[in-house]
């Protein structure tokens, strides 16, 4: 259950907490895709090759990917969702957008075939605002993120009644943007940091946190490996 907190305006700030199976290999942020997505920075999933959060500093743009809820793609045609944030950050497009002048047509999401992807939420942040695309396997929605500070939760999207939002959003709105790390991971649905063991013995846990600030004159990307003091 990944989580994104987003503050619109100047500067625009994102805080992304990534939750994933502990045994899924990954590496920290870098320019891992110089040929296909030059200038785009993100952590890399070593199993599928994509990312959960992509930043394009030169364009003052970032994109974040979360799982959605709905009908899964057909197994014969399914592809990883990990390229979605890369494509959005590289081109400034979301699914359904009109073609953007100067964008790489091969990477653009304007006319992407979404039927090959499992459900997702895709956030595209370009100061001073942000938009959220949601795909449930049958229907696409694209909505602006409300002005101010909001929280987007894996499989729930912009749901102000979600227990994690109710428990944690007030502190961000009060100005406490410390990167989580001191609190113990928990299976409690209110917890910002997750640790949950599945019936087959796999561990789903919070692996990292990334804070991105997009200002008019600078872009900062602060990465915290939440596994540094515990086993992955």
C-alpha positions as a printed NumPy array, in Angstrom:
array([[  0.   ,   0.   ,   0.   ],
       [  2.177,   2.865,  -1.247],
       [  1.292,   6.404,  -0.204],
       [  1.897,   9.822,  -1.75 ],
       [  1.471,  13.129,   0.041],
       [  1.358,  16.08 ,  -2.347],
       [  1.421,  19.815,  -1.659],
       [  0.457,  21.915,  -4.66 ],
       [  1.692,  25.431,  -5.395],
       [  5.246,  26.808,  -5.497],
       [  7.219,  24.904,  -4.561],
       [  5.337,  21.685,  -5.173],
       [  6.297,  18.908,  -2.757],
       [  5.806,  15.14 ,  -2.945],
       [  6.536,  12.572,  -0.263],
       [  6.304,   8.994,  -1.534],
       [  6.406,   5.982,   0.792],
       [  6.995,   2.8  ,  -1.193],
       [  5.584,  -0.476,   0.087],
       [  6.63 ,  -3.695,  -1.646],
       [  7.49 ,  -7.314,  -0.959],
       [ 10.74 ,  -7.411,   0.959],
       [ 12.324,  -9.983,  -1.351],
       [ 11.7  ,  -8.018,  -4.556],
       [ 15.076,  -6.637,  -5.727],
       [ 15.518,  -2.904,  -6.304],
       [ 18.113,  -0.157,  -6.332],
       [ 18.102,   3.468,  -5.271],
       [ 17.517,   6.515,  -7.479],
       [ 19.659,   7.329, -10.457],
       [ 19.479,   8.02 , -14.185],
       [ 18.953,   4.341, -14.958],
       [ 17.316,   4.784, -18.39 ],
       [ 19.642,   7.203, -20.274],
       [ 18.776,   5.964, -23.74 ],
       [ 14.997,   5.734, -23.493],
       [ 14.279,   8.401, -20.851],
       [ 17.293,  10.748, -20.764],
       [ 17.445,  13.035, -17.769],
       [ 14.808,  11.121, -15.792],
       [ 15.761,   9.979, -12.284],
       [ 14.145,   7.279, -10.177],
       [ 14.647,   4.161,  -8.132],
       [ 14.623,   0.998, -10.228],
       [ 12.711,  -2.226,  -9.748],
       [ 15.237,  -4.866, -10.778],
       [ 12.564,  -7.452, -11.545],
       [ 10.577,  -5.501, -14.152],
       [ 12.941,  -2.586, -14.844],
       [ 10.579,   0.305, -14.154],
       [ 10.042,   2.717, -11.285],
       [  7.471,   3.916,  -8.781],
       [  8.55 ,   7.564,  -8.768],
       [ 10.208,   9.387, -11.663],
       [ 11.614,  12.906, -11.599],
       [ 12.62 ,  15.008, -14.61 ],
       [ 14.601,  17.872, -13.047],
       [ 15.11 ,  19.828, -16.265],
       [ 11.364,  19.86 , -16.906],
       [ 10.421,  20.542, -13.25 ],
       [  8.183,  17.495, -13.382],
       [  7.56 ,  14.297, -11.4  ],
       [  5.275,  11.28 , -11.715],
       [  4.292,   8.675,  -9.132],
       [  2.708,   5.251,  -9.628],
       [  0.427,   3.388,  -7.233],
       [ -1.58 ,   0.21 ,  -7.652],
       [ -5.249,   0.61 ,  -8.455],
       [ -8.263,  -1.62 ,  -7.939],
       [-10.393,  -3.36 , -10.547],
       [-10.074,  -5.844, -13.406],
       [ -6.588,  -7.169, -14.109],
       [ -5.153,  -7.296, -17.61 ],
       [ -5.176, -10.513, -19.608],
       [ -2.138, -12.596, -18.72 ],
       [ -1.19 , -13.087, -22.379],
       [ -0.83 ,  -9.341, -23.01 ],
       [ -0.041,  -7.924, -19.551],
       [  3.012,  -5.687, -19.224],
       [  4.576,  -4.095, -16.153],
       [  3.149,  -0.786, -14.978],
       [  6.666,   0.351, -14.111],
       [  7.088,   2.325, -17.335],
       [  4.074,   4.565, -16.656],
       [  5.775,   6.996, -14.275],
       [  8.812,   7.14 , -16.559],
       [  6.703,   7.987, -19.58 ],
       [  4.666,  10.585, -17.709],
       [  7.729,  12.327, -16.286],
       [  9.578,  12.231, -19.6  ],
       [  6.735,  13.601, -21.731],
       [  4.394,  15.446, -19.382],
       [  1.441,  13.383, -20.562],
       [ -1.217,  11.261, -18.892],
       [ -3.426,   8.722, -20.657],
       [ -6.109,  10.48 , -22.665],
       [ -4.199,  13.767, -22.978],
       [ -3.917,  15.418, -26.37 ],
       [ -0.456,  14.988, -27.898],
       [  2.046,  17.402, -26.37 ],
       [  4.249,  19.429, -28.655],
       [  7.851,  18.27 , -28.52 ],
       [  7.061,  15.072, -26.591],
       [  8.547,  11.772, -27.757],
       [  5.614,  10.091, -29.503],
       [  6.882,   6.635, -28.543],
       [  6.973,   7.523, -24.853],
       [  3.847,   9.687, -24.753],
       [  0.874,   8.28 , -22.858],
       [ -1.649,  10.253, -24.913],
       [ -2.722,   7.245, -26.977],
       [ -1.418,   4.441, -24.751],
       [ -3.235,   1.108, -24.81 ],
       [ -4.235,   0.769, -21.171],
       [ -5.744,  -2.685, -21.558],
       [ -2.264,  -4.217, -21.183],
       [ -1.894,  -2.754, -17.677],
       [ -3.335,  -3.877, -14.386],
       [ -5.288,  -1.137, -12.529],
       [ -3.229,   1.855, -11.398],
       [ -3.167,   5.417, -10.182],
       [ -0.678,   7.712, -11.896],
       [  0.108,  11.141, -10.47 ],
       [  1.681,  13.789, -12.704],
       [  3.019,  16.809, -10.844],
       [  3.928,  20.   , -12.698],
       [  3.968,  23.08 , -10.47 ],
       [  1.819,  24.652,  -9.411],
       [ -0.625,  21.743,  -9.83 ],
       [ -0.958,  17.996, -10.157],
       [ -3.349,  15.579, -11.868],
       [ -4.274,  12.01 , -11.035],
       [ -5.134,   9.368, -13.632],
       [ -6.979,   6.278, -12.488],
       [ -7.427,   3.083, -14.513],
       [ -9.633,   0.286, -13.141],
       [ -9.145,  -2.093, -16.055],
       [-12.208,  -0.788, -17.896],
       [-12.491,   2.956, -17.387],
       [-10.026,   5.859, -17.281],
       [-10.504,   8.916, -15.087],
       [ -8.257,  11.98 , -14.914],
       [ -8.885,  14.523, -12.183],
       [ -7.006,  17.526, -10.828],
       [ -5.586,  17.115,  -7.346],
       [ -7.275,  19.672,  -5.077],
       [ -5.187,  22.684,  -4.11 ],
       [ -3.356,  22.364,  -0.831],
       [ -2.048,  19.205,   0.863],
       [ -3.61 ,  15.861,  -0.011],
       [ -2.819,  12.172,   0.369],
       [ -3.168,   9.441,  -2.259],
       [ -3.275,   5.832,  -1.077],
       [ -2.618,   2.616,  -2.962],
       [ -5.845,   1.073,  -4.358],
       [ -7.937,   3.902,  -2.881],
       [ -6.747,   7.028,  -4.682],
       [ -7.906,  10.365,  -3.267],
       [-10.093,   8.984,  -0.492],
       [-10.256,  11.383,   2.479],
       [-12.006,   8.721,   4.579],
       [ -9.225,   6.122,   4.265],
       [ -7.85 ,   5.286,   7.742],
       [ -4.287,   6.166,   6.733],
       [ -5.405,   9.561,   5.467],
       [ -7.496,  10.306,   8.547],
       [ -4.622,   9.363,  10.863],
       [ -1.712,  11.047,   9.051],
       [ -2.831,  13.906,   6.814],
       [ -3.384,  16.368,   9.695],
       [  0.313,  16.372,  10.623],
       [  1.345,  17.194,   7.076],
       [ -1.213,  19.973,   6.895],
       [  0.223,  21.254,  10.172],
       [  3.657,  21.517,   8.548],
       [  5.326,  18.322,   9.81 ],
       [  6.96 ,  16.926,   6.654],
       [  9.615,  14.821,   8.307],
       [ 10.467,  11.717,   6.308],
       [  9.037,   8.755,   8.213],
       [ 11.512,   6.303,   9.637],
       [ 11.42 ,   6.503,  13.399],
       [  7.984,   4.904,  13.738],
       [  7.755,   1.123,  13.737],
       [  6.167,  -0.482,  10.643],
       [  2.774,  -1.981,  11.373],
       [ -0.088,  -3.93 ,   9.833],
       [ -2.476,  -1.31 ,  11.235],
       [ -4.368,   0.297,   8.296],
       [ -3.669,   3.714,   9.856],
       [  0.104,   3.263,   9.829],
       [  2.157,   5.232,   7.333],
       [  4.871,   2.575,   7.461],
       [  3.717,  -0.943,   6.688],
       [  4.815,  -4.428,   7.641],
       [  2.45 ,  -7.291,   6.913],
       [  3.121, -10.997,   6.565],
       [  0.967, -12.864,   4.05 ],
       [ -0.369, -16.388,   4.697],
       [  2.352, -17.837,   2.455],
       [  5.078, -16.217,   4.563],
       [  5.975, -13.274,   2.31 ],
       [  6.578,  -9.898,   3.93 ],
       [  5.074,  -6.709,   2.504],
       [  6.81 ,  -3.71 ,   4.013],
       [  7.773,  -0.062,   3.54 ],
       [ 11.11 ,  -0.096,   1.723],
       [ 11.895,   3.551,   1.063],
       [ 10.682,   7.126,   1.243],
       [ 11.363,   9.855,  -1.299],
       [ 10.741,  13.554,  -0.853],
       [ 10.752,  15.651,  -4.006],
       [ 10.527,  19.44 ,  -4.162],
       [  9.856,  21.143,  -7.484],
       [ 10.671,  24.854,  -7.298],
       [ 10.958,  27.459, -10.033],
       [ 14.738,  27.515,  -9.755],
       [ 15.642,  24.121,  -8.319],
       [ 14.603,  20.485,  -7.877],
       [ 15.544,  18.414,  -4.83 ],
       [ 15.18 ,  14.654,  -4.456],
       [ 15.817,  13.238,  -0.988],
       [ 15.871,   9.438,  -0.717],
       [ 15.677,   7.416,   2.491],
       [ 16.279,   3.663,   2.508],
       [ 13.933,   2.433,   5.234],
       [ 15.593,  -0.984,   5.212],
       [ 18.998,   0.348,   6.265],
       [ 18.528,  -0.694,   9.884],
       [ 16.504,  -3.834,   9.279],
       [ 16.52 ,  -6.851,   7.   ],
       [ 14.867,  -6.418,   3.617]])
